[in-house]
Amino acid sequence: MRVTSFIKLGTVATLSTILLAACGSSSSSSQAKDQTLTWMESSSLSSMDNSLATDIISAETLNNTGQGLLQFGKNNKTYPAVAKSYTTSKDGKTYTFNLRKSKWSNGDPVTAKDFVYGWQRTVNPKTASQYAYLYADVKNANAIMNGKKAVSTLGVQAKGNYKVVVHLTHAVSYFPTLVAQVSFFPQNQKVVQKYGKKYANNAQNNVYNGPFKLTSWTGTSDNWTLSKNPKYWNAKSVKLQHIKFSAIKDPQTALSQYQSGKMDAIYLSGQQPRNYKNNKDYRSLTSSRAAYVEMNQKSDSMMKNVKARQALSLAINRSQFTNKVLADGSTPATGIVTKKLALRDGKDFADQATVKSATTYDLAKAKTLWKQALKETGRKSYNLTLMADDTPVAKSTTEYLQSQWSKLSGIKVTNQNIPYKTRLARSADQQFNVVVSLWGADFPDPITDLQLFTSDNSYNNGKWKSAAYDKLIKAATDTNANKPAARWQNMVDAQKVLLKDEGIIPLYQGGKPQLVKSKVKNVVYYSVGANWDFSKAYIAK
């Protein structure tokens, strides 16, 4: 997971671990009496089930209330967490994790069996986890997910209470980064079975093994609270007593609450980044979050037509959109893999794997291709429904796309801005025509983004299919998994296939402008995976 800093707009982000407002001492004499942090989120908390959570806000919350075998730290490396150490076999196919003695928030010990159960539950087809594909390299995982083998055959074993042994089908260089993801966290079988279908649907129907525990959340509310977990193995290092989150969709409401002292940190949108970029509290974050358009190619012949997809892409002036409309530090996307996510021999993957024509603005060519697509599909007109979230940024996005696409002949664009959770559900069920999707990289390797668009991936909402693409991704994750140069080229070629066919339409690489009170210290920001780590944070006097 790449760690970056809060940066001023226009400066260059480094890839080291930097803490927000890290200056000063964290000793008790420098800390405020009330260690309560108030933090804005753009959307409500969606899920607290490790196996089912799919969105960034859920991941952030799970990452601060739970902990896996390893965790991310400085210099983009993994560090001990529940596992105090681990060893790898010479062939790279077997990992042995030695666990420290730690506890769940209810006092139960966290044991190797909790990891075995959690992993088995996630790959179990009955659970229907959209993140199960991350386990593909664990022995028998694919067969289990396809219903061909029993869950008990998954290549993870508990050797006593404090040793976890993992068997892979082949060596995976980034496997340690996977076990730091929330999808690989332990799960307390007793608690999961006790609550059944109600498991994790509110703050009380769950247990936590991380620095904090969720103490207030109804399952549908726009507000939730984390409190320090006294059972956490390293509780003495946790300084915050409470973190109060609020989902605030209206930017003016957020700003008013910040100015009145009700919120310690808020996100900015619309004109706000321009207005406050010189404010001492202003911060702009780099991110590995990509926004892109998916077209439902399962049943819509127009969206199956490559010329139609190319026309929609060519009609978008990404520089104009990011600079004039968003103006929040976002930059034009050149593919699904964001800039600075992965480098090899000093060369950025995003620069090597670009297809210029796939993200270039050319309205004249767009009009020509659109007319050809209408003719080829036997149409004179086309009604396009564009679905997206109901946040200010999403509304600005759909309005801009609507204005650009309406320049094509015979098209009528209707915008459909809906709540975040609803958009996720409809996207997963292909209940859309065209949708603006967002994806943040889980770990610093191009495969985290590229895997999404294989024919059978659960996150391939548009159901774009390419045998050539599937073959390249399989080679990168299997045949050439231990051949860095060949693997890299497989992934470069795969993104080019995706872009040439306009399987998706890349839009922008997201920025995150914020206002953060100077009293907030030592919040760690990760540009990939679960963005925020509050375990070292505190409120200064």
C-alpha positions in Angstrom: 0.0 0.0 0.0 1.5 3.3 -1.0 1.6 5.9 1.7 1.5 9.6 0.8 1.1 12.9 2.6 -1.3 15.7 2.7 0.2 18.2 0.2 -0.4 21.6 -1.1 -2.1 21.8 -4.5 0.6 21.7 -7.2 3.4 20.2 -5.2 4.7 16.7 -5.7 3.7 13.8 -3.4 6.4 11.6 -2.1 6.0 7.9 -1.5 7.0 7.9 2.2 4.9 7.7 5.3 4.0 11.2 6.4 1.7 12.1 9.2 -0.9 14.9 9.1 0.4 17.8 11.1 3.1 15.6 12.6 5.1 18.4 14.2 5.1 18.6 18.0 5.2 16.0 20.8 2.5 13.4 21.3 3.3 13.2 25.0 0.3 13.6 27.4 1.3 17.1 28.3 0.7 18.2 24.6 -2.7 16.5 24.3 -6.0 18.1 24.8 -8.2 16.8 27.6 -11.0 15.8 25.2 -9.6 13.3 22.7 -12.6 13.3 20.4 -12.1 13.8 16.7 -15.0 14.8 14.4 -14.6 13.8 10.8 -16.7 14.3 7.7 -17.4 11.5 5.1 -19.0 12.1 1.8 -21.4 9.1 2.1 -22.8 6.9 4.8 -21.3 3.7 6.2 -22.4 0.9 4.0 -21.2 -2.4 5.6 -19.3 -3.7 8.6 -19.0 -7.3 7.3 -15.4 -8.0 6.2 -16.6 -10.5 3.6 -19.2 -8.2 2.1 -17.8 -4.6 2.3 -16.9 -3.2 -1.1 -16.6 0.6 -0.7 -13.9 2.8 0.6 -15.8 4.2 3.6 -16.6 0.7 4.9 -13.0 -0.3 4.3 -11.7 2.7 6.3 -14.0 1.9 9.2 -13.1 -1.8 9.2 -9.4 -1.0 9.0 -9.6 1.1 12.2 -11.8 -1.4 14.1 -10.1 -4.6 12.9 -6.7 -5.9 12.1 -5.2 -8.6 9.9 -2.1 -10.6 10.0 0.0 -7.7 8.7 -0.6 -3.9 8.5 0.9 -1.2 6.3 3.5 1.3 7.5 6.2 3.5 6.3 8.1 3.0 3.0 5.1 1.2 1.5 6.0 -2.0 3.5 3.9 -4.4 5.5 4.6 -4.7 9.2 3.6 -7.0 12.0 0.0 -6.8 13.2 -1.9 -9.8 14.7 1.0 -11.8 13.3 4.2 -10.9 15.2 6.3 -12.6 12.5 6.1 -14.8 9.5 8.3 -17.0 7.3 8.1 -17.9 3.6 9.2 -21.2 2.0 12.0 -21.2 -0.6 9.5 -21.7 -3.4 7.4 -18.8 -2.2 4.3 -20.9 -2.0 3.9 -21.4 1.7 3.6 -18.7 4.4 3.7 -19.4 8.1 2.4 -16.6 10.4 3.1 -16.6 14.1 0.4 -14.8 16.0 0.7 -12.7 19.1 -1.8 -13.1 21.9 -4.5 -10.6 21.3 -8.2 -10.3 22.0 -11.6 -9.4 20.5 -13.5 -6.5 22.0 -15.7 -9.1 23.9 -12.6 -10.6 25.6 -12.4 -13.7 23.4 -8.8 -14.6 22.2 -8.0 -13.9 18.6 -6.8 -17.3 17.3 -5.6 -18.9 14.1 -9.0 -20.5 13.8 -10.5 -17.0 13.4 -8.4 -16.4 10.3 -9.3 -19.8 8.9 -13.0 -19.2 9.4 -12.9 -15.7 8.1 -11.1 -16.7 4.9 -13.3 -19.7 4.3 -16.4 -17.6 4.8 -15.3 -15.0 2.3 -14.5 -17.6 -0.5 -17.7 -19.6 0.3 -20.0 -19.1 -2.7 -23.0 -18.8 -0.3 -21.5 -15.6 1.1 -21.3 -14.1 -2.4 -18.4 -11.9 -1.5 -17.4 -9.6 -4.4 -13.8 -9.6 -3.0 -13.5 -13.3 -3.0 -11.4 -13.1 -6.2 -8.5 -11.7 -4.2 -8.1 -15.2 -2.8 -7.6 -16.7 -6.3 -3.9 -17.6 -5.6 -4.7 -19.5 -2.3 -4.8 -23.2 -2.9 -8.2 -24.5 -4.0 -9.8 -21.1 -3.8 -11.0 -21.0 -7.4 -12.5 -24.5 -7.2 -14.3 -23.5 -4.0 -15.7 -20.3 -5.5 -16.9 -22.3 -8.5 -18.6 -24.9 -6.2 -16.3 -27.7 -7.2 -14.6 -28.2 -3.8 -15.5 -28.0 -0.2 -14.8 -24.8 1.7 -12.7 -26.8 4.2 -10.1 -27.5 1.4 -9.0 -23.9 1.2 -5.2 -23.6 1.6 -5.2 -22.1 5.0 -4.7 -24.1 8.2 -4.6 -23.4 12.0 -1.6 -25.1 13.6 -2.7 -24.7 17.2 -4.1 -21.4 18.4 -1.3 -19.1 17.3 0.0 -20.3 13.9 -1.6 -19.8 10.5 -0.2 -21.7 7.5 -1.1 -20.6 4.0 -0.5 -22.6 0.9 -0.5 -20.8 -2.5 -0.8 -22.3 -6.0 2.3 -20.3 -7.0 4.5 -17.6 -5.5 2.8 -14.2 -5.4 5.2 -11.3 -4.7 2.5 -9.1 -3.3 0.8 -11.6 -1.1 1.9 -9.9 2.1 0.0 -6.8 1.0 -3.2 -8.9 0.4 -3.3 -10.2 4.0 -3.2 -6.6 5.2 -6.6 -6.0 3.4 -9.8 -6.0 5.3 -11.1 -8.9 3.3 -8.4 -11.1 4.9 -9.2 -10.0 8.5 -10.2 -12.6 11.1 -13.8 -13.3 12.0 -15.2 -14.6 15.2 -17.3 -17.6 14.2 -19.2 -17.7 17.5 -20.4 -14.1 16.9 -21.1 -14.5 13.2 -23.3 -17.5 13.9 -24.9 -15.9 16.9 -26.3 -13.0 14.9 -26.9 -14.9 11.6 -28.4 -12.6 9.0 -28.2 -9.7 11.5 -24.5 -10.0 11.9 -22.7 -6.7 11.5 -25.9 -4.8 10.6 -25.3 -2.4 13.5 -22.6 -1.5 16.0 -23.7 -4.1 18.6 -23.9 -7.2 16.4 -20.2 -7.5 15.9 -16.9 -7.7 17.7 -13.6 -5.9 16.9 -9.9 -6.7 17.3 -8.5 -3.3 16.1 -7.5 0.0 17.8 -11.2 1.1 17.9 -14.6 -0.5 18.2 -17.8 0.7 16.6 -20.0 2.0 19.4 -22.7 3.9 17.6 -24.3 3.0 14.2 -27.8 1.8 13.4 -26.9 0.3 10.1 -28.6 3.1 8.1 -27.7 6.2 9.9 -25.5 9.0 8.5 -23.6 9.2 11.8 -21.4 6.6 13.5 -18.9 6.6 16.3 -15.7 4.7 16.9 -14.4 4.4 20.5 -11.0 3.3 21.8 -10.9 -0.5 22.1 -9.3 -1.3 25.5 -8.9 -5.0 24.5 -6.7 -4.1 21.5 -3.2 -5.6 22.0 -1.5 -2.2 21.5 -4.2 -0.1 23.2 -1.6 1.9 25.1 -0.5 3.6 21.9 -4.0 4.7 20.9 -4.7 8.2 22.1 -8.1 9.1 20.6 -11.0 8.2 22.8 -13.7 8.8 20.2 -14.0 9.5 16.5 -17.4 10.8 15.4 -18.1 10.5 11.7 -20.8 12.3 9.8 -21.9 11.8 6.2 -22.5 15.3 4.9 -23.6 15.6 1.3 -24.1 19.4 1.1 -20.8 21.2 0.9 -22.1 24.4 2.4 -23.4 22.5 5.4 -20.0 20.9 5.9 -18.2 24.2 5.6 -20.6 25.8 8.2 -20.0 23.0 10.6 -16.3 23.3 10.2 -16.3 27.1 10.7 -18.5 26.7 13.8 -16.1 24.1 15.3 -18.5 21.2 15.0 -16.2 19.4 12.5 -12.4 19.0 12.7 -12.0 17.8 9.1 -14.2 18.2 6.0 -13.9 17.5 2.3 -14.3 20.4 -0.2 -16.1 20.4 -3.5 -17.5 22.8 -6.1 -16.0 26.2 -5.8 -14.7 25.6 -2.3 -11.2 24.3 -3.3 -10.6 27.5 -5.3 -11.9 29.7 -2.5 -9.8 28.0 0.2 -6.6 26.8 -1.4 -4.7 29.6 0.3 -6.2 28.8 3.7 -3.7 27.5 6.3 -6.0 24.5 7.0 -6.2 23.5 3.3 -4.8 20.2 2.2 -5.0 18.4 -1.1 -4.4 14.6 -1.2 -3.1 12.5 -4.1 -5.1 9.3 -4.5 -5.1 6.1 -6.6 -8.9 6.5 -7.1 -10.0 6.3 -10.7 -13.4 7.5 -12.0 -14.6 5.8 -15.1 -17.7 5.1 -17.1 -19.1 1.6 -17.5 -21.6 0.8 -20.2 -24.0 -2.1 -19.8 -22.9 -4.4 -22.6 -24.9 -7.4 -21.5 -28.1 -6.5 -23.3 -27.7 -3.1 -25.0 -26.7 -3.5 -28.6 -25.7 0.2 -28.8 -23.3 -0.1 -25.9 -22.0 -3.3 -27.4 -20.9 -1.3 -30.4 -17.3 -0.2 -30.1 -17.8 2.9 -32.2 -20.5 4.1 -29.9 -18.2 3.6 -26.9 -15.4 5.3 -28.7 -17.7 8.2 -29.6 -18.7 8.8 -26.0 -15.1 8.8 -24.9 -13.9 11.2 -27.7 -16.7 13.7 -26.8 -15.2 14.2 -23.3 -12.6 17.0 -22.8 -11.0 15.7 -19.7 -8.6 18.6 -19.2 -11.5 21.0 -19.3 -13.5 18.9 -16.9 -10.8 18.4 -14.3 -9.5 22.0 -14.4 -12.7 24.0 -14.9 -15.4 21.8 -13.4 -13.9 19.7 -10.6 -10.9 22.0 -9.8 -10.1 19.8 -6.8 -6.7 18.4 -7.7 -8.1 15.7 -9.9 -6.3 15.0 -13.2 -7.3 13.5 -16.5 -7.2 9.7 -16.5 -5.1 7.9 -19.1 -6.3 4.5 -18.1 -7.8 2.5 -15.2 -4.3 2.3 -13.5 -3.6 5.7 -11.9 -0.3 7.6 -12.2 2.4 6.8 -9.6 0.7 3.6 -8.5 3.4 1.3 -9.9 6.8 2.0 -11.4 9.3 -0.4 -12.9 12.9 0.7 -13.7 11.8 4.2 -13.0 9.0 4.2 -15.5 5.4 4.7 -14.6 3.0 2.0 -15.6 0.3 4.6 -16.4 2.6 6.2 -19.0 3.7 3.0 -20.6 0.2 1.5 -20.9 -1.7 4.4 -22.4 -3.5 4.5 -25.7 -3.7 8.2 -26.6 -6.8 7.9 -28.8 -8.8 6.3 -26.0 -8.7 9.4 -23.8 -8.2 12.2 -26.4 -10.9 14.9 -27.0 -12.0 15.0 -30.6 -15.6 16.0 -31.0 -15.7 15.9 -34.8 -14.5 12.3 -34.8 -16.9 11.5 -32.0 -19.9 12.8 -34.1 -18.8 10.7 -37.0 -18.4 7.5 -35.0 -21.7 8.0 -33.2 -23.6 8.3 -36.5 -21.9 5.2 -37.8 -22.9 3.3 -34.6 -26.5 4.5 -34.9 -26.6 3.2 -38.5 -24.9 -0.1 -37.6 -27.5 -0.8 -34.8 -30.5 0.3 -37.0 -31.3 3.4 -34.9 -32.0 7.0 -35.7 -31.9 8.0 -32.0 -30.8 6.8 -28.7 -32.0 7.5 -25.1 -29.1 7.2 -22.7 -29.6 7.1 -18.9 -26.5 8.1 -17.0 -26.4 6.8 -13.4 -24.1 8.1 -10.7 -24.0 9.0 -7.0 -25.9 12.0 -5.6 -22.9 13.8 -4.2 -21.9 17.2 -5.4 -18.9 15.9 -7.4 -21.0 13.1 -9.0 -23.7 15.6 -10.0 -21.1 17.9 -11.5 -19.8 14.9 -13.4 -23.1 13.8 -14.8 -24.0 17.4 -15.8 -20.8 17.8 -17.7 -21.1 14.4 -19.5 -24.7 15.2 -20.3 -23.7 18.5 -21.9 -20.9 16.9 -23.9 -22.8 13.8 -25.1 -25.8 15.9 -26.1 -23.7 17.3 -28.9 -23.9 13.9 -30.6 -26.8 13.5 -33.1 -30.0 11.7 -32.1 -29.0 11.3 -28.4 -31.0 12.2 -25.4 -29.2 12.0 -22.1 -31.1 11.7 -18.8 -29.1 11.9 -15.5 -30.0 9.7 -12.6 -28.2 10.7 -9.4 -29.0 8.2 -6.6 -27.6 7.4 -3.1 -24.2 5.7 -3.0 -25.4 2.4 -1.6 -28.2 2.3 -4.2 -25.7 2.9 -7.0 -23.5 0.1 -5.8 -26.4 -2.3 -5.6 -27.8 -1.4 -9.1 -24.3 -1.6 -10.7 -23.7 -5.0 -9.3 -27.0 -6.2 -10.7 -26.6 -4.6 -14.1 -29.6 -2.4 -13.4 -28.2 0.5 -15.4 -27.6 1.8 -18.9 -24.4 3.8 -18.3 -22.9 4.4 -14.9 -20.0 6.5 -13.4 -18.0 4.2 -11.3 -15.1 4.8 -8.9 -12.3 2.4 -7.9 -9.4 2.9 -5.5 -6.5 0.6 -5.8 -6.2 -2.0 -2.9 -2.4 -2.4 -3.2 0.4 -0.8 -5.3 0.3 -3.2 -8.3 -1.5 -2.7 -11.6 -3.2 -6.0 -11.2 -5.4 -4.6 -8.5 -7.2 -2.5 -11.1 -6.8 -4.7 -14.2 -8.3 -7.8 -12.6 -11.7 -5.9 -12.4 -12.4 -6.3 -16.1 -11.8 -10.0 -16.7 -14.9 -11.7 -18.0 -15.8 -13.4 -14.7 -14.9 -10.7 -12.2 -17.8 -9.6 -10.0 -16.8 -6.0 -10.3 -17.0 -6.0 -14.1 -20.4 -4.3 -13.9 -20.6 -3.5 -17.6 -19.9 -7.1 -18.6 -17.3 -6.2 -21.2 -15.6 -9.3 -22.4 -12.3 -10.0 -24.3 -10.6 -13.3 -24.6 -7.3 -11.6 -25.4 -7.6 -9.5 -22.2 -8.5 -12.6 -20.1 -5.5 -14.4 -21.5 -3.1 -11.6 -20.6 -4.4 -11.2 -17.1 -4.1 -15.0 -16.6 -0.5 -14.9 -17.8 0.3 -12.0 -15.4 -1.2 -13.8 -12.4 -0.2 -17.4 -13.3 2.2 -18.3 -16.1 4.5 -15.2 -15.6 3.7 -14.6 -11.9 7.4 -15.0 -11.0 8.8 -13.3 -14.2 8.7 -9.6 -13.4 9.5 -8.3 -16.8 7.1 -10.6 -18.7 4.4 -10.0 -16.1 4.8 -6.3 -16.4 4.5 -6.5 -20.2 1.4 -8.7 -19.9 -0.3 -6.0 -17.8 0.8 -3.2 -20.1 -0.7 -5.1 -23.1 -3.8 -5.9 -21.1 -4.6 -2.2 -20.4 -4.0 -1.3 -24.0 -6.6 -4.0 -25.1 -9.1 -2.5 -22.6 -8.5 1.0 -23.8 -8.5 0.3 -27.6 -11.8 -1.5 -27.2 -13.1 1.2 -24.9 -14.3 -1.5 -22.5 -14.6 1.3 -20.0 -14.2 5.1 -20.4 -11.5 6.5 -18.1 -12.5 9.9 -16.7 -10.1 11.2 -14.0 -7.7 10.4 -11.2 -9.4 11.7 -8.1 -8.1 14.5 -5.8 -9.1 14.9 -2.2 -9.2 18.6 -1.1 -9.8 19.1 2.6 -9.8 21.6 5.5 -8.3 20.1 8.6 -7.9 21.8 12.0 -4.3 22.3 13.0 -5.0 20.6 16.4 -5.5 17.3 14.6 -2.2 15.4 14.7 -0.7 12.2 13.3 -3.5 11.0 11.1 -1.9 8.7 8.5 -3.2 8.8 4.9 -2.8 5.9 2.5 -3.4 6.6 -1.2 -4.3 3.0 -1.8 -6.6 0.6 0.1 -8.3 1.9 3.2 -7.2 5.6 3.2 -7.2 6.6 6.8 -5.4 5.3 9.9 -6.4 7.0 13.2 -4.5 4.6 15.5 -1.7 7.2 16.1 -3.8 10.3 15.9 -4.5 12.7 18.8 -5.9 16.2 19.5 -3.4 18.7 20.5 -4.0 21.5 23.1 
